[in-house]
Amino acid sequence: MLHSILTSAIIILIYMTVLFIISIIKKDNSVADIGWGIGFIIIVVFNTVYKNSLITAREIILLSMIIFWGTRLSGHIFFRNKDKKEDFRYKKWREEWGKLFFIRSYFQVFILQGFFMLVISLPVFVIKSGDLKGIGILDILGIIVWLAGLIFEVVSDYQLHDFINNRKSKENKIMTDGLWKYSRHPNYFGEALLWWGPFLLCLNFDIGIVAIFSPMTIDYLIMFVSGVPLLEEKYMKKPEYREHAKKTNRFFPLFPKKK
């Protein structure tokens, strides 16, 4: 398992360095977001293909999960950002970091994201470490949880995309329909939920519990670091959003509060 992690770390270091070089050429750190999902695909494909024993059904399930999720997410972000300016978060850091922008970008954006990729990919390393065959209740439950999170993320992303493209005015408008009626960030909720699916696949293994750091890490990042907090800070400046926040839960989907 340690050998797989170290080898994957070297591959991701090279991958993130290439992304960093592209970001310098394009003058846009948003490529890190596009490359996020692809990085996981690289890890799971490498670790599934390069092994001594036959590929198990559980490995195929995990491979399918990550490839589908990663391709969908990277594609979504690519087309969302196409022909647009750098994401507001990276633009803000570009201004704040000044002369240290390049060195801080490399380590605090690209290398740090690479590190988190490895931690969140723990289910890949756990499942590769054993050779358990057959599918059980935990595996089925893991698939269901993953599907539930994926559906939540895909549907909320589609609803937001449709809203942005069809709204009459781009000023002082916020999304409050569909899944966004029950959570202010349903797409992030779906992302946080789906990673508990791969973790459940790992509980068939003796060392499977260590994979809990995978969903816990992504959940922490989304809820307290780079996901929800930054968007809340941005949109709370809008009075319409503050009114929406009074009756709509911040993260976990709940029925709207009555005024």
LINUR-V493751 format. One record per residue. RES is the residue in one small letter. SS is DSSP state (alpha for helix, beta for strand, coil for the rest). OMEGA is omega in whole degrees, 0 to 359 (none if undefined). Layout:
RES/SS/OMEGA  RES/SS/OMEGA
This chain:
m/coil/180  l/alpha/179  h/alpha/179  s/alpha/180  i/alpha/182  l/alpha/179  t/alpha/178  s/alpha/179  a/alpha/179  i/alpha/180  i/alpha/181  i/alpha/176  l/alpha/178  i/alpha/181  y/alpha/182  m/alpha/177  t/alpha/177  v/alpha/178  l/alpha/179  f/alpha/179  i/alpha/178  i/alpha/180  s/alpha/178  i/alpha/180  i/alpha/182  k/alpha/185  k/coil/184  d/coil/180  n/coil/180  s/coil/178  v/alpha/178  a/alpha/179  d/alpha/178  i/alpha/182  g/alpha/183  w/alpha/182  g/alpha/181  i/alpha/179  g/alpha/178  f/alpha/178  i/alpha/179  i/alpha/181  i/alpha/185  v/alpha/179  v/alpha/180  f/alpha/184  n/alpha/177  t/alpha/183  v/alpha/185  y/coil/176  k/coil/185  n/coil/184  s/coil/179  l/coil/179  i/coil/182  t/coil/179  a/alpha/181  r/alpha/177  e/alpha/179  i/alpha/178  i/alpha/181  l/alpha/177  l/alpha/180  s/alpha/179  m/alpha/187  i/alpha/179  i/alpha/180  f/alpha/180  w/alpha/184  g/alpha/179  t/alpha/180  r/alpha/183  l/alpha/181  s/alpha/177  g/alpha/180  h/alpha/181  i/alpha/179  f/alpha/182  f/alpha/177  r/alpha/183  n/alpha/184  k/coil/179  d/coil/178  k/coil/180  k/coil/180  e/coil/179  d/coil/186  f/alpha/180  r/alpha/179  y/alpha/179  k/alpha/179  k/alpha/179  w/alpha/179  r/alpha/180  e/alpha/184  e/alpha/185  w/alpha/175  g/alpha/183  k/alpha/180  l/alpha/186  f/alpha/185  f/alpha/182  i/alpha/180  r/alpha/177  s/alpha/183  y/alpha/184  f/alpha/186  q/alpha/178  v/alpha/189  f/alpha/180  i/alpha/179  l/alpha/177  q/alpha/177  g/alpha/177  f/alpha/180  f/alpha/175  m/alpha/181  l/alpha/180  v/alpha/182  i/alpha/179  s/coil/180  l/alpha/178  p/alpha/179  v/alpha/183  f/alpha/179  v/alpha/183  i/alpha/178  k/alpha/186  s/alpha/181  g/coil/181  d/coil/180  l/coil/180  k/coil/179  g/coil/181  i/coil/182  g/coil/182  i/alpha/181  l/alpha/179  d/alpha/179  i/alpha/178  l/alpha/179  g/alpha/178  i/alpha/181  i/alpha/179  v/alpha/179  w/alpha/180  l/alpha/180  a/alpha/179  g/alpha/181  l/alpha/179  i/alpha/179  f/alpha/181  e/alpha/183  v/alpha/181  v/alpha/181  s/alpha/176  d/alpha/180  y/alpha/181  q/alpha/179  l/alpha/179  h/alpha/180  d/alpha/180  f/alpha/182  i/alpha/183  n/alpha/186  n/alpha/180  r/coil/184  k/coil/180  s/coil/180  k/coil/182  e/coil/174  n/coil/178  k/coil/178  i/coil/181  m/coil/181  t/coil/182  d/coil/179  g/alpha/179  l/alpha/181  w/alpha/176  k/alpha/185  y/coil/178  s/coil/178  r/coil/179  h/coil/183  p/alpha/178  n/alpha/177  y/alpha/177  f/alpha/179  g/alpha/179  e/alpha/181  a/alpha/182  l/alpha/189  l/alpha/181  w/alpha/174  w/alpha/177  g/alpha/177  p/alpha/179  f/alpha/180  l/alpha/176  l/alpha/184  c/alpha/185  l/coil/174  n/coil/185  f/coil/181  d/coil/181  i/coil/186  g/alpha/184  i/alpha/180  v/alpha/180  a/alpha/179  i/alpha/178  f/alpha/178  s/alpha/179  p/alpha/180  m/alpha/180  t/alpha/181  i/alpha/178  d/alpha/180  y/alpha/180  l/alpha/183  i/alpha/187  m/alpha/188  f/alpha/185  v/alpha/192  s/coil/182  g/coil/184  v/alpha/184  p/alpha/182  l/alpha/178  l/alpha/178  e/alpha/179  e/alpha/181  k/alpha/188  y/alpha/178  m/coil/176  k/coil/180  k/coil/180  p/alpha/180  e/alpha/180  y/alpha/178  r/alpha/177  e/alpha/177  h/alpha/182  a/alpha/182  k/alpha/184  k/alpha/183  t/coil/182  n/coil/185  r/coil/187  f/coil/182  f/coil/182  p/coil/177  l/coil/177  f/coil/182  p/coil/177  k/coil/177  k/coil/180  k/coil/none
